[in-house]
Amino acid sequence: MAGRARDGREAVELAESLSPDAVVMDIEMPTLDGVEATRLLRAATPELPIVAVSGHDYEERVLEIRQAGADDYVRKARMAEELPRVLAALLKTSRMRM
């Protein structure tokens, strides 16, 4: 099942209610940004694969979301090429841990 959130708070609520295989988290979101949403999700579900995405390449924000628990990062401009590969690798690794 897939969900689409309008902000970070909704992303956390959806992930908790839907129990997805992975989450693609935008760094910049209203209400609760992707960094804080990732931190909350990581605390609640440490094994959940989380990929951060952003239209910007601000090293500081990418570092923040990785420190919050994102497993990987993909620029929005490269999502079509990179996101499927990144998600497949994370899901494979996640299943091997189970």
LUMDO-775974 format. One record per residue (C-alpha): x, y, z; residue number from 0. Coordinates in nm, 4 decimals. Example, Ala and Ser with C-alpha at 12.3 -4.5 7.8 and 13.67 -1.06 7.14 Angstrom:
<pts>
+----------+----------+----------+-----+
!        x !        y !        z ! pos !
+----------+----------+----------+-----+
!   1.2300 !  -0.4500 !   0.7800 !   0 !
!   1.3670 !  -0.1060 !   0.7140 !   1 !
+----------+----------+----------+-----+
</pts>
This chain:
<pts>
+----------+----------+----------+-----+
!        x !        y !        z ! pos !
+----------+----------+----------+-----+
!   0.0000 !   0.0000 !   0.0000 !   0 !
!   0.1211 !   0.3504 !  -0.0782 !   1 !
!   0.0431 !   0.6843 !   0.0766 !   2 !
!   0.1202 !   1.0430 !  -0.0060 !   3 !
!   0.1584 !   1.3033 !   0.2639 !   4 !
!   0.1191 !   1.6807 !   0.2393 !   5 !
!   0.3548 !   1.7491 !   0.5279 !   6 !
!   0.5917 !   1.5792 !   0.7694 !   7 !
!   0.3342 !   1.5190 !   1.0394 !   8 !
!   0.1053 !   1.3442 !   0.7930 !   9 !
!   0.4025 !   1.1422 !   0.6618 !  10 !
!   0.4694 !   1.0077 !   1.0109 !  11 !
!   0.1006 !   0.9294 !   1.0685 !  12 !
!   0.0683 !   0.7530 !   0.7322 !  13 !
!   0.3823 !   0.5483 !   0.7854 !  14 !
!   0.2618 !   0.4417 !   1.1292 !  15 !
!  -0.0842 !   0.3461 !   1.0030 !  16 !
!   0.0133 !   0.1860 !   0.6700 !  17 !
!   0.3327 !   0.0049 !   0.7784 !  18 !
!   0.5027 !   0.0544 !   0.4393 !  19 !
!   0.8010 !  -0.1437 !   0.3135 !  20 !
!   0.9908 !   0.1852 !   0.2678 !  21 !
!   0.9442 !   0.5609 !   0.2900 !  22 !
!   1.0550 !   0.8283 !   0.0445 !  23 !
!   1.0855 !   1.1450 !   0.2531 !  24 !
!   1.1145 !   1.4970 !   0.1129 !  25 !
!   1.3561 !   1.7051 !   0.3187 !  26 !
!   1.1593 !   2.0286 !   0.2839 !  27 !
!   0.7958 !   2.0012 !   0.3965 !  28 !
!   0.5584 !   2.2259 !   0.5890 !  29 !
!   0.4438 !   2.1729 !   0.9483 !  30 !
!   0.7160 !   1.9188 !   1.0312 !  31 !
!   1.0153 !   1.8996 !   0.7985 !  32 !
!   1.1554 !   1.5762 !   0.6590 !  33 !
!   1.4473 !   1.5748 !   0.9024 !  34 !
!   1.2221 !   1.5724 !   1.2084 !  35 !
!   0.9750 !   1.3329 !   1.0458 !  36 !
!   1.2625 !   1.0951 !   0.9671 !  37 !
!   1.3881 !   1.1205 !   1.3255 !  38 !
!   1.0406 !   1.0274 !   1.4569 !  39 !
!   1.0002 !   0.7387 !   1.2131 !  40 !
!   1.3475 !   0.6038 !   1.2858 !  41 !
!   1.2746 !   0.6048 !   1.6598 !  42 !
!   0.9428 !   0.4256 !   1.6101 !  43 !
!   1.0559 !   0.1776 !   1.3421 !  44 !
!   1.4348 !   0.1414 !   1.3326 !  45 !
!   1.4256 !  -0.1159 !   1.0517 !  46 !
!   1.2133 !   0.0935 !   0.8118 !  47 !
!   1.4111 !   0.1899 !   0.4986 !  48 !
!   1.3959 !   0.5680 !   0.4461 !  49 !
!   1.5197 !   0.7481 !   0.1346 !  50 !
!   1.5469 !   1.1259 !   0.1532 !  51 !
!   1.4753 !   1.3363 !  -0.1546 !  52 !
!   1.5159 !   1.7047 !  -0.2296 !  53 !
!   1.5095 !   1.9406 !  -0.5208 !  54 !
!   1.8123 !   2.1121 !  -0.3702 !  55 !
!   2.1563 !   1.9780 !  -0.2975 !  56 !
!   2.2316 !   2.1507 !   0.0318 !  57 !
!   2.5045 !   1.9414 !   0.1911 !  58 !
!   2.4073 !   2.0583 !   0.5400 !  59 !
!   2.0427 !   1.9445 !   0.5018 !  60 !
!   2.1474 !   1.6144 !   0.3460 !  61 !
!   2.3814 !   1.5544 !   0.6389 !  62 !
!   2.1026 !   1.6446 !   0.8839 !  63 !
!   1.8556 !   1.3967 !   0.7383 !  64 !
!   2.1189 !   1.1231 !   0.7236 !  65 !
!   2.1992 !   1.1864 !   1.0897 !  66 !
!   1.8247 !   1.1696 !   1.1609 !  67 !
!   1.8221 !   0.8191 !   1.0143 !  68 !
!   1.7729 !   0.8330 !   0.6378 !  69 !
!   1.9417 !   0.5389 !   0.4694 !  70 !
!   2.0114 !   0.7178 !   0.1428 !  71 !
!   1.9543 !   1.0409 !  -0.0493 !  72 !
!   1.8404 !   1.1072 !  -0.4058 !  73 !
!   1.8046 !   1.4435 !  -0.5800 !  74 !
!   1.4584 !   1.4947 !  -0.7292 !  75 !
!   1.6176 !   1.5664 !  -1.0679 !  76 !
!   1.7622 !   1.2107 !  -1.0603 !  77 !
!   1.4668 !   1.0272 !  -0.9042 !  78 !
!   1.3560 !   0.8484 !  -1.2216 !  79 !
!   1.7014 !   0.6995 !  -1.2711 !  80 !
!   1.8171 !   0.6450 !  -0.9130 !  81 !
!   1.5170 !   0.5914 !  -0.6863 !  82 !
!   1.4160 !   0.2445 !  -0.8156 !  83 !
!   1.7739 !   0.1163 !  -0.7753 !  84 !
!   1.8165 !   0.2705 !  -0.4296 !  85 !
!   1.4821 !   0.1356 !  -0.3037 !  86 !
!   1.5514 !  -0.2121 !  -0.4428 !  87 !
!   1.8885 !  -0.2258 !  -0.2672 !  88 !
!   1.7449 !  -0.1024 !   0.0636 !  89 !
!   1.4529 !  -0.3445 !   0.0500 !  90 !
!   1.6870 !  -0.6342 !  -0.0265 !  91 !
!   1.9091 !  -0.5395 !   0.2671 !  92 !
!   1.6052 !  -0.4908 !   0.4902 !  93 !
!   1.4704 !  -0.8372 !   0.4071 !  94 !
!   1.8098 !  -0.9978 !   0.4704 !  95 !
!   1.8053 !  -0.8544 !   0.8250 !  96 !
!   1.4708 !  -1.0216 !   0.9002 !  97 !
+----------+----------+----------+-----+
</pts>
